[in-house]
Amino acid sequence: MMKILEKIKEKGIKMPTIQLLRSGQITLPTMLREILDLNTGDLLETEVKKGRVVLTPVKTIPMVELSKQGEEMLKQALEDVKKGRAKTFNNLRDLAEDLYEKNN
């Protein structure tokens, strides 16, 4: 995605201004939806950073049936959470950074 955004800047393409509608909705222009590969129904995480609204695409994981081992692992993970043996993160980026730090 960063390469696409860099190309847009290189070509001098100006990001469009969008309008807040009566019900608080916004419409992301087609160009942005295509760049970010967003489709109807996709989720966006919202944050306020330095007085700006930041929208981050959230990819969901489809429901799957777990094996017996998977069910046991999930049960153990939920028990760890209940007993306070788990960290909390504000977003996936923070989780990924924590995992990266542990592995390096």
N, CA, C and O atoms as a GROMACS GRO file, in nm:
protein
  416
    1MET      N    1   0.082  -0.119   0.000
    1MET     CA    2   0.000   0.000   0.000
    1MET      C    3   0.086   0.125   0.000
    1MET      O    4   0.053   0.223  -0.067
    2MET      N    5   0.197   0.123   0.074
    2MET     CA    6   0.283   0.242   0.080
    2MET      C    7   0.338   0.275  -0.058
    2MET      O    8   0.348   0.393  -0.092
    3LYS      N    9   0.372   0.175  -0.138
    3LYS     CA   10   0.424   0.201  -0.272
    3LYS      C   11   0.320   0.272  -0.357
    3LYS      O   12   0.353   0.362  -0.434
    4ILE      N   13   0.195   0.231  -0.343
    4ILE     CA   14   0.088   0.295  -0.419
    4ILE      C   15   0.074   0.440  -0.377
    4ILE      O   16   0.062   0.529  -0.462
    5LEU      N   17   0.076   0.466  -0.246
    5LEU     CA   18   0.064   0.603  -0.198
    5LEU      C   19   0.182   0.688  -0.242
    5LEU      O   20   0.165   0.806  -0.273
    6GLU      N   21   0.302   0.629  -0.246
    6GLU     CA   22   0.420   0.703  -0.293
    6GLU      C   23   0.404   0.739  -0.441
    6GLU      O   24   0.440   0.850  -0.482
    7LYS      N   25   0.351   0.648  -0.521
    7LYS     CA   26   0.329   0.676  -0.663
    7LYS      C   27   0.228   0.789  -0.681
    7LYS      O   28   0.244   0.874  -0.770
    8ILE      N   29   0.126   0.791  -0.598
    8ILE     CA   30   0.025   0.898  -0.606
    8ILE      C   31   0.091   1.032  -0.578
    8ILE      O   32   0.066   1.130  -0.648
    9LYS      N   33   0.176   1.036  -0.476
    9LYS     CA   34   0.245   1.161  -0.443
    9LYS      C   35   0.340   1.203  -0.555
    9LYS      O   36   0.347   1.321  -0.590
   10GLU      N   37   0.412   1.105  -0.612
   10GLU     CA   38   0.505   1.135  -0.722
   10GLU      C   39   0.433   1.196  -0.841
   10GLU      O   40   0.484   1.288  -0.905
   11LYS      N   41   0.314   1.144  -0.871
   11LYS     CA   42   0.238   1.193  -0.986
   11LYS      C   43   0.164   1.322  -0.956
   11LYS      O   44   0.104   1.383  -1.045
   12GLY      N   45   0.169   1.364  -0.830
   12GLY     CA   46   0.104   1.490  -0.792
   12GLY      C   47  -0.048   1.481  -0.784
   12GLY      O   48  -0.117   1.582  -0.794
   13ILE      N   49  -0.098   1.360  -0.765
   13ILE     CA   50  -0.243   1.343  -0.752
   13ILE      C   51  -0.285   1.390  -0.614
   13ILE      O   52  -0.233   1.343  -0.512
   14LYS      N   53  -0.379   1.483  -0.611
   14LYS     CA   54  -0.426   1.538  -0.484
   14LYS      C   55  -0.536   1.449  -0.427
   14LYS      O   56  -0.628   1.409  -0.497
   15MET      N   57  -0.524   1.420  -0.299
   15MET     CA   58  -0.628   1.342  -0.233
   15MET      C   59  -0.754   1.426  -0.225
   15MET      O   60  -0.748   1.546  -0.195
   16PRO      N   61  -0.868   1.364  -0.254
   16PRO     CA   62  -0.993   1.440  -0.256
   16PRO      C   63  -1.040   1.480  -0.117
   16PRO      O   64  -1.008   1.415  -0.018
   17THR      N   65  -1.117   1.589  -0.113
   17THR     CA   66  -1.183   1.632   0.009
   17THR      C   67  -1.318   1.562   0.014
   17THR      O   68  -1.386   1.551  -0.088
   18ILE      N   69  -1.357   1.515   0.131
   18ILE     CA   70  -1.486   1.450   0.144
   18ILE      C   71  -1.573   1.528   0.240
   18ILE      O   72  -1.522   1.605   0.322
   19GLN      N   73  -1.703   1.509   0.230
   19GLN     CA   74  -1.798   1.586   0.310
   19GLN      C   75  -1.867   1.497   0.412
   19GLN      O   76  -1.905   1.384   0.382
   20LEU      N   77  -1.882   1.550   0.533
   20LEU     CA   78  -1.957   1.481   0.638
   20LEU      C   79  -2.105   1.505   0.611
   20LEU      O   80  -2.150   1.619   0.603
   21LEU      N   81  -2.180   1.396   0.598
   21LEU     CA   82  -2.322   1.407   0.566
   21LEU      C   83  -2.406   1.424   0.691
   21LEU      O   84  -2.357   1.409   0.803
   22ARG      N   85  -2.532   1.454   0.671
   22ARG     CA   86  -2.625   1.485   0.780
   22ARG      C   87  -2.625   1.378   0.889
   22ARG      O   88  -2.630   1.411   1.007
   23SER      N   89  -2.620   1.252   0.852
   23SER     CA   90  -2.627   1.145   0.952
   23SER      C   91  -2.489   1.105   1.004
   23SER      O   92  -2.476   1.003   1.071
   24GLY      N   93  -2.386   1.184   0.974
   24GLY     CA   94  -2.251   1.156   1.021
   24GLY      C   95  -2.175   1.062   0.930
   24GLY      O   96  -2.064   1.020   0.963
   25GLN      N   97  -2.232   1.028   0.816
   25GLN     CA   98  -2.165   0.937   0.724
   25GLN      C   99  -2.071   1.013   0.631
   25GLN      O  100  -2.089   1.132   0.604
   26ILE      N  101  -1.970   0.939   0.584
   26ILE     CA  102  -1.881   0.991   0.480
   26ILE      C  103  -1.876   0.889   0.367
   26ILE      O  104  -1.903   0.770   0.388
   27THR      N  105  -1.842   0.935   0.250
   27THR     CA  106  -1.822   0.845   0.137
   27THR      C  107  -1.677   0.855   0.096
   27THR      O  108  -1.628   0.963   0.064
   28LEU      N  109  -1.608   0.740   0.097
   28LEU     CA  110  -1.470   0.739   0.051
   28LEU      C  111  -1.471   0.732  -0.102
   28LEU      O  112  -1.537   0.646  -0.159
   29PRO      N  113  -1.398   0.821  -0.166
   29PRO     CA  114  -1.395   0.821  -0.313
   29PRO      C  115  -1.345   0.687  -0.368
   29PRO      O  116  -1.267   0.617  -0.304
   30THR      N  117  -1.392   0.654  -0.487
   30THR     CA  118  -1.356   0.528  -0.553
   30THR      C  119  -1.205   0.508  -0.554
   30THR      O  120  -1.158   0.398  -0.529
   31MET      N  121  -1.129   0.612  -0.584
   31MET     CA  122  -0.984   0.601  -0.592
   31MET      C  123  -0.926   0.547  -0.460
   31MET      O  124  -0.841   0.458  -0.462
   32LEU      N  125  -0.972   0.599  -0.348
   32LEU     CA  126  -0.922   0.553  -0.218
   32LEU      C  127  -0.965   0.410  -0.190
   32LEU      O  128  -0.887   0.330  -0.140
   33ARG      N  129  -1.091   0.378  -0.223
   33ARG     CA  130  -1.139   0.241  -0.200
   33ARG      C  131  -1.059   0.142  -0.283
   33ARG      O  132  -1.029   0.032  -0.236
   34GLU      N  133  -1.025   0.179  -0.405
   34GLU     CA  134  -0.946   0.090  -0.490
   34GLU      C  135  -0.803   0.075  -0.438
   34GLU      O  136  -0.749  -0.035  -0.434
   35ILE      N  137  -0.742   0.186  -0.397
   35ILE     CA  138  -0.605   0.182  -0.344
   35ILE      C  139  -0.598   0.091  -0.222
   35ILE      O  140  -0.504   0.013  -0.208
   36LEU      N  141  -0.698   0.102  -0.134
   36LEU     CA  142  -0.698   0.026  -0.009
   36LEU      C  143  -0.769  -0.108  -0.021
   36LEU      O  144  -0.779  -0.183   0.077
   37ASP      N  145  -0.818  -0.139  -0.141
   37ASP     CA  146  -0.890  -0.265  -0.165
   37ASP      C  147  -1.007  -0.279  -0.066
   37ASP      O  148  -1.023  -0.383  -0.003
   38LEU      N  149  -1.087  -0.172  -0.055
   38LEU     CA  150  -1.203  -0.172   0.034
   38LEU      C  151  -1.329  -0.204  -0.045
   38LEU      O  152  -1.345  -0.161  -0.159
   39ASN      N  153  -1.416  -0.279   0.017
   39ASN     CA  154  -1.543  -0.316  -0.045
   39ASN      C  155  -1.657  -0.288   0.050
   39ASN      O  156  -1.636  -0.271   0.170
   40THR      N  157  -1.778  -0.284  -0.003
   40THR     CA  158  -1.896  -0.262   0.079
   40THR      C  159  -1.899  -0.361   0.194
   40THR      O  160  -1.881  -0.482   0.173
   41GLY      N  161  -1.921  -0.311   0.315
   41GLY     CA  162  -1.929  -0.396   0.433
   41GLY      C  163  -1.797  -0.413   0.507
   41GLY      O  164  -1.796  -0.463   0.619
   42ASP      N  165  -1.684  -0.370   0.446
   42ASP     CA  166  -1.555  -0.381   0.515
   42ASP      C  167  -1.557  -0.292   0.639
   42ASP      O  168  -1.628  -0.191   0.644
   43LEU      N  169  -1.477  -0.330   0.737
   43LEU     CA  170  -1.469  -0.254   0.862
   43LEU      C  171  -1.347  -0.162   0.859
   43LEU      O  172  -1.243  -0.196   0.803
   44LEU      N  173  -1.362  -0.045   0.922
   44LEU     CA  174  -1.252   0.050   0.938
   44LEU      C  175  -1.239   0.084   1.085
   44LEU      O  176  -1.337   0.118   1.151
   45GLU      N  177  -1.118   0.074   1.137
   45GLU     CA  178  -1.090   0.115   1.274
   45GLU      C  179  -1.071   0.266   1.274
   45GLU      O  180  -1.008   0.320   1.184
   46THR      N  181  -1.126   0.334   1.373
   46THR     CA  182  -1.111   0.480   1.380
   46THR      C  183  -1.024   0.518   1.499
   46THR      O  184  -1.034   0.459   1.607
   47GLU      N  185  -0.939   0.617   1.477
   47GLU     CA  186  -0.855   0.673   1.582
   47GLU      C  187  -0.846   0.823   1.561
   47GLU      O  188  -0.861   0.872   1.449
   48VAL      N  189  -0.822   0.894   1.669
   48VAL     CA  190  -0.793   1.037   1.659
   48VAL      C  191  -0.647   1.055   1.698
   48VAL      O  192  -0.608   1.022   1.810
   49LYS      N  193  -0.567   1.107   1.605
   49LYS     CA  194  -0.425   1.129   1.630
   49LYS      C  195  -0.390   1.272   1.593
   49LYS      O  196  -0.408   1.313   1.479
   50LYS      N  197  -0.341   1.346   1.690
   50LYS     CA  198  -0.299   1.484   1.669
   50LYS      C  199  -0.407   1.565   1.598
   50LYS      O  200  -0.378   1.640   1.505
   51GLY      N  201  -0.531   1.549   1.641
   51GLY     CA  202  -0.641   1.627   1.584
   51GLY      C  203  -0.689   1.578   1.448
   51GLY      O  204  -0.766   1.648   1.382
   52ARG      N  205  -0.645   1.460   1.406
   52ARG     CA  206  -0.686   1.404   1.277
   52ARG      C  207  -0.761   1.274   1.300
   52ARG      O  208  -0.732   1.200   1.394
   53VAL      N  209  -0.858   1.248   1.214
   53VAL     CA  210  -0.928   1.121   1.218
   53VAL      C  211  -0.853   1.026   1.126
   53VAL      O  212  -0.832   1.057   1.009
   54VAL      N  213  -0.813   0.911   1.180
   54VAL     CA  214  -0.739   0.812   1.102
   54VAL      C  215  -0.826   0.689   1.087
   54VAL      O  216  -0.873   0.632   1.186
   55LEU      N  217  -0.848   0.647   0.964
   55LEU     CA  218  -0.926   0.526   0.935
   55LEU      C  219  -0.829   0.418   0.889
   55LEU      O  220  -0.750   0.440   0.798
   56THR      N  221  -0.835   0.301   0.952
   56THR     CA  222  -0.747   0.190   0.919
   56THR      C  223  -0.832   0.069   0.883
   56THR      O  224  -0.916   0.027   0.963
   57PRO      N  225  -0.812   0.012   0.764
   57PRO     CA  226  -0.890  -0.107   0.728
   57PRO      C  227  -0.865  -0.221   0.827
   57PRO      O  228  -0.752  -0.245   0.869
   58VAL      N  229  -0.972  -0.290   0.862
   58VAL     CA  230  -0.965  -0.405   0.952
   58VAL      C  231  -1.008  -0.527   0.871
   58VAL      O  232  -1.118  -0.531   0.817
   59LYS      N  233  -0.921  -0.624   0.864
   59LYS     CA  234  -0.955  -0.747   0.794
   59LYS      C  235  -1.007  -0.848   0.895
   59LYS      O  236  -0.942  -0.874   0.996
   60THR      N  237  -1.123  -0.903   0.868
   60THR     CA  238  -1.183  -1.000   0.958
   60THR      C  239  -1.144  -1.142   0.917
   60THR      O  240  -1.110  -1.168   0.802
   61ILE      N  241  -1.151  -1.231   1.012
   61ILE     CA  242  -1.118  -1.370   0.987
   61ILE      C  243  -1.249  -1.449   0.986
   61ILE      O  244  -1.327  -1.442   1.081
   62PRO      N  245  -1.274  -1.524   0.880
   62PRO     CA  246  -1.400  -1.600   0.874
   62PRO      C  247  -1.403  -1.708   0.983
   62PRO      O  248  -1.300  -1.760   1.025
   63MET      N  249  -1.523  -1.741   1.027
   63MET     CA  250  -1.541  -1.845   1.127
   63MET      C  251  -1.501  -1.980   1.069
   63MET      O  252  -1.531  -2.011   0.954
   64VAL      N  253  -1.432  -2.060   1.149
   64VAL     CA  254  -1.392  -2.194   1.108
   64VAL      C  255  -1.422  -2.292   1.220
   64VAL      O  256  -1.433  -2.253   1.337
   65GLU      N  257  -1.436  -2.417   1.185
   65GLU     CA  258  -1.456  -2.520   1.286
   65GLU      C  259  -1.319  -2.563   1.336
   65GLU      O  260  -1.230  -2.593   1.257
   66LEU      N  261  -1.303  -2.566   1.468
   66LEU     CA  262  -1.175  -2.601   1.528
   66LEU      C  263  -1.164  -2.752   1.549
   66LEU      O  264  -1.263  -2.821   1.574
   67SER      N  265  -1.041  -2.800   1.539
   67SER     CA  266  -1.013  -2.939   1.575
   67SER      C  267  -1.019  -2.950   1.727
   67SER      O  268  -1.029  -2.848   1.796
   68LYS      N  269  -1.014  -3.071   1.779
   68LYS     CA  270  -1.012  -3.090   1.926
   68LYS      C  271  -0.893  -3.016   1.987
   68LYS      O  272  -0.906  -2.952   2.091
   69GLN      N  273  -0.777  -3.026   1.920
   69GLN     CA  274  -0.657  -2.957   1.971
   69GLN      C  275  -0.679  -2.806   1.968
   69GLN      O  276  -0.642  -2.736   2.062
   70GLY      N  277  -0.739  -2.755   1.862
   70GLY     CA  278  -0.769  -2.613   1.852
   70GLY      C  279  -0.864  -2.566   1.961
   70GLY      O  280  -0.846  -2.459   2.018
   71GLU      N  281  -0.965  -2.648   1.989
   71GLU     CA  282  -1.059  -2.615   2.096
   71GLU      C  283  -0.989  -2.608   2.231
   71GLU      O  284  -1.016  -2.519   2.311
   72GLU      N  285  -0.898  -2.702   2.256
   72GLU     CA  286  -0.823  -2.702   2.381
   72GLU      C  287  -0.732  -2.579   2.391
   72GLU      O  288  -0.721  -2.518   2.498
   73MET      N  289  -0.669  -2.543   2.280
   73MET     CA  290  -0.582  -2.424   2.279
   73MET      C  291  -0.664  -2.298   2.306
   73MET      O  292  -0.621  -2.211   2.381
   74LEU      N  293  -0.782  -2.290   2.244
   74LEU     CA  294  -0.869  -2.175   2.266
   74LEU      C  295  -0.914  -2.170   2.411
   74LEU      O  296  -0.915  -2.064   2.473
   75LYS      N  297  -0.952  -2.284   2.466
   75LYS     CA  298  -0.993  -2.292   2.607
   75LYS      C  299  -0.881  -2.241   2.698
   75LYS      O  300  -0.906  -2.163   2.790
   76GLN      N  301  -0.758  -2.285   2.672
   76GLN     CA  302  -0.643  -2.242   2.753
   76GLN      C  303  -0.619  -2.091   2.738
   76GLN      O  304  -0.590  -2.023   2.836
   77ALA      N  305  -0.631  -2.041   2.616
   77ALA     CA  306  -0.610  -1.897   2.591
   77ALA      C  307  -0.714  -1.815   2.667
   77ALA      O  308  -0.680  -1.713   2.728
   78LEU      N  309  -0.840  -1.858   2.664
   78LEU     CA  310  -0.945  -1.785   2.735
   78LEU      C  311  -0.922  -1.790   2.886
   78LEU      O  312  -0.948  -1.692   2.956
   79GLU      N  313  -0.874  -1.902   2.936
   79GLU     CA  314  -0.841  -1.914   3.078
   79GLU      C  315  -0.728  -1.818   3.115
   79GLU      O  316  -0.730  -1.755   3.221
   80ASP      N  317  -0.627  -1.808   3.026
   80ASP     CA  318  -0.516  -1.715   3.050
   80ASP      C  319  -0.566  -1.572   3.059
   80ASP      O  320  -0.521  -1.495   3.143
   81VAL      N  321  -0.659  -1.536   2.972
   81VAL     CA  322  -0.715  -1.401   2.973
   81VAL      C  323  -0.789  -1.376   3.105
   81VAL      O  324  -0.771  -1.272   3.168
   82LYS      N  325  -0.871  -1.472   3.144
   82LYS     CA  326  -0.947  -1.457   3.270
   82LYS      C  327  -0.856  -1.438   3.390
   82LYS      O  328  -0.890  -1.364   3.483
   83LYS      N  329  -0.741  -1.505   3.390
   83LYS     CA  330  -0.649  -1.500   3.503
   83LYS      C  331  -0.546  -1.387   3.490
   83LYS      O  332  -0.452  -1.379   3.569
   84GLY      N  333  -0.563  -1.301   3.390
   84GLY     CA  334  -0.475  -1.186   3.374
   84GLY      C  335  -0.338  -1.219   3.317
   84GLY      O  336  -0.244  -1.142   3.334
   85ARG      N  337  -0.327  -1.331   3.250
   85ARG     CA  338  -0.198  -1.371   3.191
   85ARG      C  339  -0.191  -1.334   3.043
   85ARG      O  340  -0.125  -1.402   2.964
   86ALA      N  341  -0.258  -1.227   3.008
   86ALA     CA  342  -0.257  -1.184   2.868
   86ALA      C  343  -0.245  -1.032   2.862
   86ALA      O  344  -0.294  -0.962   2.951
   87LYS      N  345  -0.180  -0.983   2.758
   87LYS     CA  346  -0.169  -0.839   2.737
   87LYS      C  347  -0.289  -0.792   2.656
   87LYS      O  348  -0.353  -0.869   2.586
   88THR      N  349  -0.317  -0.663   2.667
   88THR     CA  350  -0.420  -0.603   2.582
   88THR      C  351  -0.352  -0.500   2.492
   88THR      O  352  -0.252  -0.438   2.528
   89PHE      N  353  -0.409  -0.484   2.374
   89PHE     CA  354  -0.354  -0.390   2.276
   89PHE      C  355  -0.468  -0.306   2.221
   89PHE      O  356  -0.582  -0.352   2.212
   90ASN      N  357  -0.438  -0.182   2.184
   90ASN     CA  358  -0.538  -0.093   2.128
   90ASN      C  359  -0.572  -0.125   1.983
   90ASN      O  360  -0.680  -0.094   1.934
   91ASN      N  361  -0.476  -0.187   1.914
   91ASN     CA  362  -0.498  -0.219   1.773
   91ASN      C  363  -0.400  -0.328   1.730
   91ASN      O  364  -0.309  -0.364   1.804
   92LEU      N  365  -0.418  -0.379   1.609
   92LEU     CA  366  -0.333  -0.486   1.558
   92LEU      C  367  -0.189  -0.442   1.539
   92LEU      O  368  -0.096  -0.521   1.554
   93ARG      N  369  -0.170  -0.316   1.505
   93ARG     CA  370  -0.034  -0.265   1.484
   93ARG      C  371   0.048  -0.277   1.612
   93ARG      O  372   0.163  -0.320   1.609
   94ASP      N  373  -0.012  -0.240   1.726
   94ASP     CA  374   0.058  -0.250   1.854
   94ASP      C  375   0.089  -0.396   1.888
   94ASP      O  376   0.197  -0.426   1.939
   95LEU      N  377  -0.004  -0.486   1.860
   95LEU     CA  378   0.019  -0.629   1.882
   95LEU      C  379   0.134  -0.678   1.796
   95LEU      O  380   0.223  -0.749   1.845
   96ALA      N  381   0.134  -0.641   1.669
   96ALA     CA  382   0.240  -0.685   1.578
   96ALA      C  383   0.376  -0.633   1.624
   96ALA      O  384   0.475  -0.706   1.619
   97GLU      N  385   0.382  -0.508   1.668
   97GLU     CA  386   0.508  -0.451   1.716
   97GLU      C  387   0.557  -0.527   1.840
   97GLU      O  388   0.677  -0.552   1.853
   98ASP      N  389   0.466  -0.563   1.931
   98ASP     CA  390   0.503  -0.638   2.050
   98ASP      C  391   0.558  -0.776   2.012
   98ASP      O  392   0.659  -0.820   2.066
   99LEU      N  393   0.492  -0.843   1.919
   99LEU     CA  394   0.539  -0.974   1.874
   99LEU      C  395   0.674  -0.963   1.806
   99LEU      O  396   0.761  -1.048   1.825
  100TYR      N  397   0.693  -0.858   1.726
  100TYR     CA  398   0.820  -0.837   1.656
  100TYR      C  399   0.933  -0.817   1.757
  100TYR      O  400   1.041  -0.874   1.742
  101GLU      N  401   0.907  -0.735   1.859
  101GLU     CA  402   1.009  -0.708   1.962
  101GLU      C  403   1.050  -0.836   2.035
  101GLU      O  404   1.167  -0.855   2.066
  102LYS      N  405   0.954  -0.924   2.062
  102LYS     CA  406   0.982  -1.049   2.132
  102LYS      C  407   1.070  -1.142   2.046
  102LYS      O  408   1.150  -1.219   2.099
  103ASN      N  409   1.053  -1.135   1.917
  103ASN     CA  410   1.126  -1.226   1.826
  103ASN      C  411   1.257  -1.169   1.777
  103ASN      O  412   1.327  -1.236   1.700
  104ASN      N  413   1.292  -1.050   1.816
  104ASN     CA  414   1.420  -0.989   1.771
  104ASN      C  415   1.506  -0.947   1.886
  104ASN      O  416   1.616  -0.895   1.865
   0.00000   0.00000   0.00000
